[in-house]
Amino acid sequence: MNICVIGANGQLGRHIFEKFKKNNNFFFFSSSLKKKQFLSGNLTNTKILLKKVKKIKPKIIINCSAYTQVDLAELHKKKAKLINSDSLKILSNYCFKNNIFLIHFSTDYVYSGIGTVPWKETFKCHPVNFYGYSKYLGEKNIINSKCKFIILRLSWLYGPFGNSNFVLKIIKNLKINKKLNIVKDQIGSPTSTNLVIQILKKILIKINKNEMISGIFNLCPKDFISRSELSYFILKNYFKKNDYKNMKINEIRTKDLKLMVRRPLNSKMNINKISNYLNIEIKSWKFYLKKYLLSIK
Ligand SMILES: NC(=O)c1ccc[n+]([C@@H]2O[C@H](COP(=O)([O-])OP(=O)(O)OC[C@H]3O[C@@H](n4cnc5c(N)ncnc54)[C@H](OP(=O)(O)O)[C@@H]3O)[C@@H](O)[C@H]2O)c1
């Protein structure tokens, strides 16, 4: 069963590459040729990409590519839409015609962030910025193609690859400034790429057995936390007491940041669908984050 991974040099793509690189059935595409195993190809030119994919005859395509810079997406709408939406129309139509299962990643930013109830997959989407909107359009393109698909909506992603996730940013800024202003009104669950890969493995097994149904699934750890409480948790679990006693986290509100681009406040996602469907117990975000903090010390 051949599997193509697109966007292999991103935060998630690179972690998938490291986990599966010894498997001869995996083919990794990237616009950066940082690894000799990477094949050149990305979603800005689907014609060239699909020409190469055709030769591999995959049963599954895993798309890790995305235009993920939320502020820049507002300025470069055409590019963001090309990568997060338009290209997926071509990719998913190709998957439909060739009976390929498409695994795609989306985001909590497709939800409006209003209220306090954790979002279910069936709730109406209402993105508040262009990044979220382009990801939502991408989801719709995949669904409309009628290909077999899994869309995993992730939130607050972090992992060992990629150097600008929020955990690393907090640590770096605490080291420099000792005092940080962090919002207390954005609530969600930090999602480790390790958890995503654990779920992905289960999905691959199910697809191989022809047991996987198409659908959208929220995926994040159990329990929720505000960005400021999360920063405090990072501070206490990463730094030694002697160091962190001089550090301070000030709680502010998102509106005080006067951001150009809106962020959803309520990013809480209900994960019953995925944990019931895969029969897996997903642990609290504390479990995954503690392990990660130990690994980067
Ligand atoms: N990061 C988060 O906090 C977060 C939260 C929720 C959901 N998600 C979703 O999770 C998935 C993985 O996110 P991630 O954090 O791993 O993303 P990432 O680190 O930004 O990587 C995305 C990859 O997409 C490709 N890409 C981006 N811009 C491109 C361009 N202009 N031209 C060609 N290729 C381009 C690149 O892959 P190559 O260099 O290999 O070509 C890039 O490494 C995405 O679907 C994202 O929307 C992320």
The ligand as an SDF file (V2000), in Angstrom:
LIG
                    3D

 48 52  0  0  0  0  0  0  0  0999 V2000
    0.2450   25.0100   13.6190 N   0  0  0  0  0  0  0  0  0  0  0  0
   -0.8960   25.0340   14.2950 C   0  0  0  0  0  0  0  0  0  0  0  0
   -0.9850   25.5810   15.4100 O   0  0  0  0  0  0  0  0  0  0  0  0
   -2.1160   24.3470   13.7320 C   0  0  0  0  0  0  0  0  0  0  0  0
   -3.3060   24.3910   14.4760 C   0  0  0  0  0  0  0  0  0  0  0  0
   -4.4330   23.7660   13.9540 C   0  0  0  0  0  0  0  0  0  0  0  0
   -4.3660   23.1090   12.7450 C   0  0  0  0  0  0  0  0  0  0  0  0
   -3.2050   23.0970   12.0290 N   0  0  0  0  0  0  0  0  0  0  0  0
   -3.1830   22.4040   10.7240 C   0  0  0  0  0  0  0  0  0  0  0  0
   -2.2870   21.3120   10.8380 O   0  0  0  0  0  0  0  0  0  0  0  0
   -1.6510   21.0910    9.5670 C   0  0  0  0  0  0  0  0  0  0  0  0
   -0.1400   21.0330    9.7750 C   0  0  0  0  0  0  0  0  0  0  0  0
    0.2850   22.3010   10.3040 O   0  0  0  0  0  0  0  0  0  0  0  0
    1.8320   22.6270   10.5750 P   0  0  0  0  0  0  0  0  0  0  0  0
    1.9180   23.4210   11.8280 O   0  0  0  0  0  0  0  0  0  0  0  0
    2.6380   21.3780   10.4360 O   0  0  0  0  0  0  0  0  0  0  0  0
    2.1400   23.5950    9.3450 O   0  0  0  0  0  0  0  0  0  0  0  0
    3.5380   24.2110    8.9020 P   0  0  0  0  0  0  0  0  0  0  0  0
    4.6230   23.8570    9.8350 O   0  0  0  0  0  0  0  0  0  0  0  0
    3.2950   25.6530    8.6110 O   0  0  0  0  0  0  0  0  0  0  0  0
    3.8400   23.4400    7.5380 O   0  0  0  0  0  0  0  0  0  0  0  0
    3.0410   23.5780    6.4290 C   0  0  0  0  0  0  0  0  0  0  0  0
    3.7980   23.0970    5.2010 C   0  0  0  0  0  0  0  0  0  0  0  0
    3.0000   23.4360    4.0560 O   0  0  0  0  0  0  0  0  0  0  0  0
    3.8360   23.6990    2.9590 C   0  0  0  0  0  0  0  0  0  0  0  0
    3.6630   25.0910    2.5160 N   0  0  0  0  0  0  0  0  0  0  0  0
    3.3450   26.1600    3.2500 C   0  0  0  0  0  0  0  0  0  0  0  0
    3.3480   27.2770    2.5080 N   0  0  0  0  0  0  0  0  0  0  0  0
    3.7020   26.8820    1.2780 C   0  0  0  0  0  0  0  0  0  0  0  0
    3.9060   27.5700    0.0550 C   0  0  0  0  0  0  0  0  0  0  0  0
    3.7450   28.8920   -0.0340 N   0  0  0  0  0  0  0  0  0  0  0  0
    4.2560   26.8580   -1.0340 N   0  0  0  0  0  0  0  0  0  0  0  0
    4.4200   25.5280   -0.9530 C   0  0  0  0  0  0  0  0  0  0  0  0
    4.2570   24.8010    0.1890 N   0  0  0  0  0  0  0  0  0  0  0  0
    3.9060   25.4840    1.2790 C   0  0  0  0  0  0  0  0  0  0  0  0
    5.2830   23.5540    3.4490 C   0  0  0  0  0  0  0  0  0  0  0  0
    5.6770   22.2090    3.2560 O   0  0  0  0  0  0  0  0  0  0  0  0
    7.0260   21.8130    2.4700 P   0  0  0  0  0  0  0  0  0  0  0  0
    8.0640   22.8160    2.8870 O   0  0  0  0  0  0  0  0  0  0  0  0
    7.3500   20.4420    2.8890 O   0  0  0  0  0  0  0  0  0  0  0  0
    6.6510   21.9110    1.0240 O   0  0  0  0  0  0  0  0  0  0  0  0
    5.1310   23.8030    4.9410 C   0  0  0  0  0  0  0  0  0  0  0  0
    6.1940   23.2680    5.6510 O   0  0  0  0  0  0  0  0  0  0  0  0
   -2.1280   22.2070    8.6480 C   0  0  0  0  0  0  0  0  0  0  0  0
   -3.1770   21.7370    7.8610 O   0  0  0  0  0  0  0  0  0  0  0  0
   -2.6490   23.2780    9.5860 C   0  0  0  0  0  0  0  0  0  0  0  0
   -3.6600   24.0580    8.9960 O   0  0  0  0  0  0  0  0  0  0  0  0
   -2.0720   23.6920   12.5020 C   0  0  0  0  0  0  0  0  0  0  0  0
  1  2  1  0
  2  3  2  0
  2  4  1  0
  4  5  1  0
  4 48  2  0
  5  6  2  0
  6  7  1  0
  7  8  2  0
  8  9  1  0
  8 48  1  0
  9 10  1  0
  9 46  1  0
 10 11  1  0
 11 12  1  0
 11 44  1  0
 12 13  1  0
 13 14  1  0
 14 15  2  0
 14 16  1  0
 14 17  1  0
 17 18  1  0
 18 19  2  0
 18 20  1  0
 18 21  1  0
 21 22  1  0
 22 23  1  0
 23 24  1  0
 23 42  1  0
 24 25  1  0
 25 26  1  0
 25 36  1  0
 26 27  1  0
 26 35  1  0
 27 28  2  0
 28 29  1  0
 29 30  1  0
 29 35  2  0
 30 31  1  0
 30 32  2  0
 32 33  1  0
 33 34  2  0
 34 35  1  0
 36 37  1  0
 36 42  1  0
 37 38  1  0
 38 39  2  0
 38 40  1  0
 38 41  1  0
 42 43  1  0
 44 45  1  0
 44 46  1  0
 46 47  1  0
M  CHG  2   8   1  16  -1
M  END
$$$$
